[in-house]
Amino acid sequence: MTDETNAGGDELPSVIVVGGGPAGLSAALFTAKNGLETTVFDTDETWMHKAHLFNYLGIGSVGGSEFMATARQQVEDFGADRRQGEEVAGVERTDDGFVVDTEEGRYESTYVVFATGANRDLAEDLGCAFTDDGVVDVGVEMETSVENAYATGAMVRVEEWQAAIAVGDGAAAGLNILSEVRGERFHDFDVPADAERVFGEAVAE
Ligand SMILES: Cc1cc2nc3c(=O)[nH]c(=O)nc-3n(C[C@H](O)[C@H](O)[C@H](O)COP(=O)(O)OP(=O)(O)OC[C@H]3O[C@@H](n4cnc5c(N)ncnc54)[C@H](O)[C@@H]3O)c2cc1C
């Protein structure tokens, strides 16, 4: 909320992610992990609750809801503010960013990432350009025709609806926001020594 829990900041750029499925949480992971104030709104209608993954590289078999529970925890552990159950009703452009309205309040941010699955209404209302196929028009960096507004996952794809692709789209959006903020191409590269710093004695082999 603008007065109490303002997601925007006077100094550091901030990010609002609309939709907490694989695409949105992946974007939030990158931006929160690398110091940007990040808020995720989600109504928990992700298709992942209907899925069981055998096709996510590096994971043999995992239930979709179990995958989401791990993802949510991971994003929270890196500092994102997850507002579960809070639906975004509208997103508007302002002079220096965006204002996001929910039933609970009004939030400001420098960047917005749409990750609302097959529902593209909010992006359309903001004025994002669509392709002839009826999906939000983005390139590999996931930025829409509206500056600093990104779109990711099922909403930018006609049929390639896979968790791994959504996660990749979200990562691309997060990384590109970080590059914009820092003014140079950003790489989120960690090395084994970082694992001990992050996880302490609970380091995985
Ligand atoms: C039956 C089924 C089986 C599947 N099996 C597989 C599989 O085996 N492997 C695989 O890779 N993929 C599978 N998928 C596809 C996979 O679930 C999707 O590709 C993936 O969930 C898309 O991620 P997303 O983040 O783009 O969208 P979603 O996962 O749909 O997430 C969008 C989120 O945004 C939220 N949201 C929407 N509007 C708002 C709003 N206004 N305010 C706040 N929150 C909002 C929704 O509640 C939802 O939680 C399956 C899908 C189905 C339906």
Ligand as a Chemical Component Dictionary entry (heavy atoms), coordinates in Angstrom:
data_LIG
# 
_chem_comp.id                   LIG 
_chem_comp.type                 NON-POLYMER 
_chem_comp.pdbx_formal_charge   0 
_chem_comp.three_letter_code    LIG 
# 
loop_
_chem_comp_atom.comp_id 
_chem_comp_atom.atom_id 
_chem_comp_atom.alt_atom_id 
_chem_comp_atom.type_symbol 
_chem_comp_atom.charge 
_chem_comp_atom.model_Cartn_x 
_chem_comp_atom.model_Cartn_y 
_chem_comp_atom.model_Cartn_z 
_chem_comp_atom.pdbx_ordinal 
LIG C1  C1  C 0 -3.365 -31.016 -16.681 1  
LIG C2  C2  C 0 -2.039 -30.306 -16.892 2  
LIG C3  C3  C 0 -0.889 -31.055 -16.870 3  
LIG C4  C4  C 0 0.343  -30.443 -17.103 4  
LIG N1  N1  N 0 1.469  -31.197 -17.097 5  
LIG C5  C5  C 0 2.667  -30.629 -17.338 6  
LIG C6  C6  C 0 3.858  -31.404 -17.355 7  
LIG O1  O1  O 0 3.821  -32.627 -17.182 8  
LIG N2  N2  N 0 5.036  -30.761 -17.593 9  
LIG C7  C7  C 0 5.113  -29.421 -17.817 10 
LIG O2  O2  O 0 6.188  -28.898 -18.030 11 
LIG N3  N3  N 0 4.000  -28.658 -17.787 12 
LIG C8  C8  C 0 2.800  -29.229 -17.575 13 
LIG N4  N4  N 0 1.659  -28.452 -17.573 14 
LIG C9  C9  C 0 1.784  -27.041 -17.943 15 
LIG C10 C10 C 0 2.302  -26.136 -16.810 16 
LIG O3  O3  O 0 1.493  -26.305 -15.664 17 
LIG C11 C11 C 0 2.309  -24.703 -17.318 18 
LIG O4  O4  O 0 3.171  -24.603 -18.443 19 
LIG C12 C12 C 0 2.779  -23.694 -16.273 20 
LIG O5  O5  O 0 2.005  -23.792 -15.099 21 
LIG C13 C13 C 0 2.690  -22.272 -16.840 22 
LIG O6  O6  O 0 3.260  -21.415 -15.892 23 
LIG P1  P1  P 0 2.874  -19.859 -15.806 24 
LIG O7  O7  O 0 3.646  -19.337 -14.663 25 
LIG O8  O8  O 0 3.014  -19.234 -17.139 26 
LIG O9  O9  O 0 1.299  -19.832 -15.501 27 
LIG P2  P2  P 0 0.466  -20.488 -14.300 28 
LIG O10 O10 O 0 1.178  -21.658 -13.750 29 
LIG O11 O11 O 0 -0.901 -20.696 -14.827 30 
LIG O12 O12 O 0 0.474  -19.379 -13.158 31 
LIG C14 C14 C 0 -0.246 -18.180 -13.292 32 
LIG C15 C15 C 0 -0.583 -17.694 -11.885 33 
LIG O13 O13 O 0 -1.040 -16.347 -11.969 34 
LIG C16 C16 C 0 -2.109 -16.192 -11.054 35 
LIG N5  N5  N 0 -2.901 -15.033 -11.465 36 
LIG C17 C17 C 0 -3.587 -14.866 -12.619 37 
LIG N6  N6  N 0 -4.165 -13.663 -12.641 38 
LIG C18 C18 C 0 -3.850 -13.048 -11.477 39 
LIG C19 C19 C 0 -4.151 -11.774 -10.907 40 
LIG N7  N7  N 0 -4.926 -10.865 -11.560 41 
LIG N8  N8  N 0 -3.643 -11.463 -9.702  42 
LIG C20 C20 C 0 -2.868 -12.356 -9.024  43 
LIG N9  N9  N 0 -2.546 -13.583 -9.515  44 
LIG C21 C21 C 0 -3.031 -13.911 -10.732 45 
LIG C22 C22 C 0 -2.863 -17.520 -11.145 46 
LIG O14 O14 O 0 -3.686 -17.752 -10.014 47 
LIG C23 C23 C 0 -1.702 -18.505 -11.232 48 
LIG O15 O15 O 0 -1.291 -18.949 -9.939  49 
LIG C24 C24 C 0 0.413  -29.050 -17.339 50 
LIG C25 C25 C 0 -0.767 -28.298 -17.335 51 
LIG C26 C26 C 0 -1.982 -28.917 -17.133 52 
LIG C27 C27 C 0 -3.237 -28.085 -17.161 53 
# 
loop_
_chem_comp_bond.comp_id 
_chem_comp_bond.atom_id_1 
_chem_comp_bond.atom_id_2 
_chem_comp_bond.value_order 
_chem_comp_bond.pdbx_ordinal 
LIG C1  C2  SING 1  
LIG C2  C3  SING 2  
LIG C2  C26 DOUB 3  
LIG C3  C4  DOUB 4  
LIG C4  N1  SING 5  
LIG C4  C24 SING 6  
LIG N1  C5  DOUB 7  
LIG C5  C6  SING 8  
LIG C5  C8  SING 9  
LIG C6  O1  DOUB 10 
LIG C6  N2  SING 11 
LIG N2  C7  SING 12 
LIG C7  O2  DOUB 13 
LIG C7  N3  SING 14 
LIG N3  C8  DOUB 15 
LIG C8  N4  SING 16 
LIG N4  C9  SING 17 
LIG N4  C24 SING 18 
LIG C9  C10 SING 19 
LIG C10 O3  SING 20 
LIG C10 C11 SING 21 
LIG C11 O4  SING 22 
LIG C11 C12 SING 23 
LIG C12 O5  SING 24 
LIG C12 C13 SING 25 
LIG C13 O6  SING 26 
LIG O6  P1  SING 27 
LIG P1  O7  DOUB 28 
LIG P1  O8  SING 29 
LIG P1  O9  SING 30 
LIG O9  P2  SING 31 
LIG P2  O10 DOUB 32 
LIG P2  O11 SING 33 
LIG P2  O12 SING 34 
LIG O12 C14 SING 35 
LIG C14 C15 SING 36 
LIG C15 O13 SING 37 
LIG C15 C23 SING 38 
LIG O13 C16 SING 39 
LIG C16 N5  SING 40 
LIG C16 C22 SING 41 
LIG N5  C17 SING 42 
LIG N5  C21 SING 43 
LIG C17 N6  DOUB 44 
LIG N6  C18 SING 45 
LIG C18 C19 SING 46 
LIG C18 C21 DOUB 47 
LIG C19 N7  SING 48 
LIG C19 N8  DOUB 49 
LIG N8  C20 SING 50 
LIG C20 N9  DOUB 51 
LIG N9  C21 SING 52 
LIG C22 O14 SING 53 
LIG C22 C23 SING 54 
LIG C23 O15 SING 55 
LIG C24 C25 DOUB 56 
LIG C25 C26 SING 57 
LIG C26 C27 SING 58 
# 
